[in-house]
Amino acid sequence: MEFSIYSDKKFMESAFLEAEKAYEKKEIPIGAVIVYQNRIIAKSHNLVQTLKDPTAHAEILAITSACANLDSKFLSEATMYVTLEPCTMCFGALVLSRLKKIVIGTSDPKTGACGGKLDLASSNLYNHKIEIEKGVLEAKCSGILKEFFRNLRIEKSKQNENLEINLN
């Protein structure tokens, strides 16, 4: 199924709304939606801190929801829209789910598995190939992450200053 640029932007906007929910919960702001037959069947955002679960990435939670929605372990005709390039764990889960396509907002040069740090998507390691598209609403998706980490650094700096004051 081909999506128009308008649809890609529309669905990435929905993923971005999920990232904003994560931001509000002080989670790393990553959102994901899964689209099947031109409608959203699953959406999620990072809940690693909230659930105290290192696997509670937006992509994993969205896969679980989409599979339940379709009553299937495979998502072979579905597309995931995710605000940040998936890590190796999430990419592995996407391969196992037989997802057709991943549309990525912004790349992740530190842990991305679709060309950011590694390029598992282009490797011949898997028996399933996922189509990859990058850069949809890139500035917006990158911006929320930069703002989140900038604010986190400021908060940590303030905590360190308060600790120093209390020690004196």
N, C-alpha and C positions, 0 to 999 in steps of 0.2 A: 504494500500500500504506500503510495507516494503522498507526502505531506507538502503543502505549500509553505512558503516562508511565513505567510500569515499564521498558519496553523502552528508551525514550529514556535513562533514567537508567543502565540496565545498559550500553548501548552507549557512553554518555559516560564511564562508569567505565573502560571499556577504552581510550578515547582518553586519559583521565587517566593511566593506567598508562604509556602511551607518552610523555606529557609528563614523567613521573618519570624515564624512561630518558634523555630529553634533559637533564634537570636533572643527573643523575649524570655526564653527559659534559661538563658546563659549557656546554651549548647552551641557548639560550632555550627554556624548557620548554613546548613546544607539541606536542600529540599529535593524531593523526587516525586514524579508522577509517572504512572504507567498508563499508556493509551492503547486501547484495542477498539478497532472498528470506529475510529475517529471520536471516541469518548473516553474520558478518564475513568479507569476502573479501580485505581489505587493511588493513594498519595500518602506521603509521610515526610518526616524530617528527623534529623538526628535526635536521639534520646539516650545517648551513651551515659551522660551524667545522671539524668533523671532516673533511668532504670538500673544504673550501676552495672551496665552490661557492655563490654567492649565490642560486641557484635551488633549493637543497636544502631547501626548506620541507617541513614534514610533509604538507601538502596535495598538493604536486606529487609527492612520492615515493609517497604513497598512491594517487594517480590512476594513475601508471605501473604500480604493482603490480596494481591492480584491473583495468585494461585488459588486462594480460598474463594475469591469472587468468581473465577472461571471453573472452579472445581477440577483443577488440572495441575499437574506438576510442571507443565511446559507452557511457555509464553511465546510460542514460535511465531505468532502473527502480531506481537505487541512491540511497542516502542517505549523506552524509558527516556524521560526528560529529567536531567539531573543538573543541578547548579554547579557542581564541582566534579571534575574527572574522578571516576571511581578508583579506589585503592585496589590492591591485589585481591584482598578477601572478597570485596564486592564484585570485582570483575569475574572471579571464579564462580560466584553464585549466579551471576548473570549468564555465564556460559552454561552452567548446569541447568538453568531454567529455559535454555534454548531461545532466549530473547532475540528478536529479529534485528533491532536497531537501538543504539544509544545516542541521544542528542545531548551534548555537553555544553554547559554554559561557559565555564572557564577551566583552563588546564591547571594541573597540580604538579609543579616541578619537583616537589619533595616526595610524594607518595603515589602519584598518578600511574595507573597501569595501562593507559591507552595512548601512550606517547609522551607523557609528562616526565616521569622517572624511568619507567619501563614501557615497552610497547608490546604487551601481551596480545593486544588485539590484532596485530599484524603477524604474530608468530604462527608457526605451524604446530604448536604444542597441543592444540585442542582439536577435537573432531567437529567442533561447531564454530563457525565464523559469525561474528556480529558486525553489522555495518555501523560505522562510527561517523558522526558529524559533530564538529566542534565550533565554538564561537557564537552560539545563539545567545543574544543578550549578554555578551561577554563582559562589558564594562560594568553593568549592573550586578552581575553575579560575582565578579571580582571585587567590586566596591564594598559589598556588605561584609565579605570576609576580611578585607583590609581594615574596615572600621571596627569589626569585632576584635581583631587581634591588637589593634592600636589601643582600644579601650581596655582590653585585658592587661596590656603592658602598663598603662597608666594606673589601673587599679592595683596591680602588684607593686608598683613603685610607691604608691600611697601607703600600702600596707607595710612595706619595708621602712618607710619614714616613721610611721606610727610605732613600729617595733623598736626602732632606734631611740625614739623619744621616751618610750616606756622603760627601756633599759638604763637610761641615764638618770 
